[in-house]
C-alpha cells in the first residue's frame, strides 16, 4: 500500500509541474496534433479475476492509479508507454512480514488513435495495449505477454488540461515455467483520468 501511495504522490507532482510549465507556454498547437506530448494518470475502479489452469475464479474489486506518457507521431496517432494495470505501476515490491517478498514488473506499449475534430473539446479514442508482466518471489518467477485495450473520451475543459473517461480490459499472463495453460488475471476497469499536454 505504501508503494502505491508513493507512486500516487509522484504522479500528482509530475502533473502539477507539467501544468505549471504548460501555463507559461503559448498554445502553439491543439491537442492530438503531431509533436504533442501527453502526460496522464488514471484513477480506476477495477475488477480482477484470477485465472488458474485456464479457468477464471471469483472477481475482486479495487481502486487504483496508473501513470502514462504518449507522443503524437502524426495528427491523431499516438505512441505511448504505460504501466498497464493501475494496481501495480511499473515496478512494485510486495514484502510480507514472513516469507519471500514479491517483485512485480510491468511495461506496456500503447498505440492509440484520437478522433479529433476542429473546435471540439471532446476527443474519442481507442488504444491497444501490448506488454510484459513478470512476478518473482525467491527462486520462483512467473511471467508472460499481456495484452488488451482501452477506449473512451478525452475532454479538454481548458488548454493543456485533460479529463479522460475510459473502459479497459487486459489479459495479464503470469505463467510458471512449463505451464501448458494460461495463468494470470483478467482485468476489467472503468476509470477517470487526469492529465496534461504540451
matplotlib code that plots the C-alpha trace (Angstrom):
import matplotlib.pyplot as plt

x = [0.0, 2.9, 4.4, 1.1, 0.8, 4.4, 3.6, 0.3, 2.2, 4.9, 2.2, 0.4, 3.6, 4.5, 1.1, 1.3, 4.8, 3.6, 0.6, 2.9, 5.2, 2.3, 0.5, 3.7, 3.9, 1.9, -0.6, 1.1, -0.9, -4.1, -4.3, -3.8, -1.6, 1.9, 4.6, 2.3, 3.3, 0.6, 1.2, -1.7, -2.8, -5.9, -7.8, -9.9, -12.4, -11.3, -12.5, -9.8, -10.5, -7.6, -7.1, -5.7, -5.2, -7.4, -10.3, -11.4, -12.1, -14.1, -13.5, -12.1, -12.9, -10.3, -9.5, -6.2, -3.9, -1.6, 0.7, 1.2, 3.2, 2.4, 3.8, 1.8, 3.8, 1.1, -2.3, -4.4, -1.9, -0.1, 2.5, 2.7, 4.4, 2.5, 2.3, -0.8, -2.5, -3.1, -2.8, 0.9, 2.5, 5.9, 7.8, 6.1, 7.7, 5.4, 7.1, 5.1, 6.1, 7.0, 8.2, 9.6, 8.9, 7.4, 8.6, 6.1, 7.3, 5.1, 5.7, 3.3, 3.5, 0.2, -0.5, -3.7, -5.8, -7.6, -10.6, -10.1, -12.4, -11.7, -13.3, -14.5, -13.3, -14.3, -11.9, -13.0, -10.0, -9.1, -5.9, -4.2, -2.0, 0.8, 3.3, 5.2, 4.4, 6.7, 6.4, 9.3, 9.4, 12.5, 13.6, 10.1, 9.4, 6.1, 5.9, 4.3, 3.0, 0.0, -2.4, -5.7, -7.3, -8.9, -11.4, -13.3, -13.2, -10.7, -12.4, -10.4, -12.1, -9.2, -5.9, -3.3, -5.7, -7.4, -10.0, -10.2, -13.2, -12.4, -13.1, -10.2, -9.7, -6.3, -5.4, -2.4, -0.3, 1.8, 2.7, 5.0, 7.7, 6.5, 2.8, 0.6, -2.4, -2.7, -2.2, -2.7, -5.6, -8.4, -8.5, -11.6, -12.0, -13.9, -11.9, -11.5, -8.1, -6.4, -3.6, -2.0, -0.5, 2.2]
y = [0.0, 2.4, 1.7, 2.7, 5.9, 6.9, 6.4, 8.4, 11.3, 11.2, 11.2, 14.2, 16.2, 15.4, 16.5, 19.7, 20.6, 19.9, 22.2, 24.9, 24.6, 24.5, 27.6, 29.6, 28.3, 29.8, 27.4, 26.6, 23.6, 21.9, 18.6, 15.4, 17.0, 15.8, 16.7, 17.0, 15.2, 13.8, 13.0, 11.3, 9.2, 7.2, 6.6, 3.4, 1.1, -2.4, -6.0, -8.7, -12.4, -14.9, -17.5, -20.9, -23.7, -22.0, -21.4, -18.0, -17.7, -15.1, -11.4, -8.9, -5.2, -2.4, 1.3, 2.0, 4.5, 4.4, 6.9, 7.0, 9.2, 9.5, 11.3, 12.1, 11.0, 12.3, 14.1, 11.7, 8.8, 8.5, 6.1, 5.7, 3.9, 2.9, 0.5, -1.4, -2.1, 0.7, -1.5, -2.4, 0.7, 0.0, -2.0, -3.0, -4.7, -6.6, -7.5, -9.6, -9.8, -13.5, -15.4, -14.1, -10.7, -10.4, -8.1, -7.4, -5.6, -4.3, -2.3, -1.7, 0.0, 1.7, 2.8, 4.8, 6.8, 10.0, 11.1, 14.8, 17.4, 21.1, 23.2, 20.2, 19.8, 16.1, 13.6, 9.9, 7.5, 3.8, 2.3, -1.1, -2.3, -4.8, -5.6, -7.9, -8.8, -10.6, -11.6, -13.1, -14.4, -16.1, -18.6, -18.7, -16.5, -16.2, -14.1, -13.7, -11.5, -9.4, -7.6, -5.7, -2.4, 0.7, 3.2, 6.2, 10.0, 12.7, 16.0, 19.3, 21.8, 24.3, 24.4, 21.9, 20.0, 16.7, 14.6, 11.0, 8.7, 5.1, 1.4, -1.1, -4.9, -6.6, -10.3, -10.5, -13.6, -14.9, -18.4, -20.6, -22.5, -25.3, -24.2, -25.6, -23.4, -19.7, -18.4, -14.8, -12.4, -11.0, -7.3, -5.1, -1.5, 1.7, 4.8, 8.6, 10.1, 13.5, 14.7, 17.5, 18.1, 20.4]
z = [0.0, 0.8, -2.6, -4.3, -2.2, -3.2, -6.9, -6.5, -4.9, -7.7, -10.4, -8.9, -8.5, -12.2, -13.4, -11.3, -12.7, -16.2, -15.7, -14.2, -17.3, -19.7, -18.5, -19.2, -22.7, -25.5, -27.1, -30.5, -31.5, -30.4, -28.7, -30.7, -33.4, -34.4, -31.9, -28.9, -25.6, -23.3, -19.6, -17.8, -14.9, -14.2, -11.1, -11.7, -10.1, -11.2, -11.2, -11.3, -11.7, -11.2, -13.9, -12.9, -15.4, -17.9, -15.5, -14.1, -10.4, -8.4, -9.1, -6.6, -6.8, -6.0, -6.5, -8.3, -10.1, -13.1, -15.0, -18.8, -21.3, -25.0, -28.1, -31.2, -34.2, -36.5, -36.2, -34.1, -33.9, -30.5, -29.3, -25.5, -22.7, -19.6, -16.8, -17.9, -14.6, -12.3, -9.2, -10.0, -11.5, -13.2, -10.6, -7.4, -4.4, -2.0, 1.2, 3.6, 7.3, 6.8, 3.7, 0.5, -0.9, -4.4, -7.2, -9.9, -13.1, -15.9, -19.1, -21.9, -25.3, -26.0, -29.6, -29.9, -32.2, -31.1, -33.3, -33.1, -34.7, -35.1, -32.4, -30.3, -26.7, -26.7, -28.3, -28.5, -28.6, -28.9, -27.6, -27.9, -25.0, -25.6, -22.8, -20.5, -16.9, -14.5, -10.9, -8.9, -5.3, -4.1, -6.8, -8.4, -11.4, -13.3, -16.5, -19.9, -22.7, -21.6, -23.9, -24.0, -25.0, -23.7, -25.2, -24.2, -24.4, -23.5, -22.5, -22.7, -20.3, -20.7, -22.7, -21.5, -19.3, -20.0, -18.3, -19.5, -19.1, -20.2, -20.0, -20.2, -20.5, -20.0, -20.1, -17.8, -18.1, -15.2, -16.2, -14.1, -16.0, -18.3, -18.0, -20.7, -19.9, -19.1, -15.5, -14.5, -14.3, -16.4, -15.6, -16.3, -15.2, -15.7, -14.8, -14.7, -15.5, -15.3, -17.4, -19.4, -22.9, -24.3]

ax = plt.figure().add_subplot(projection="3d")
ax.plot(x, y, z, "-o")
ax.set_aspect("equal")
plt.show()
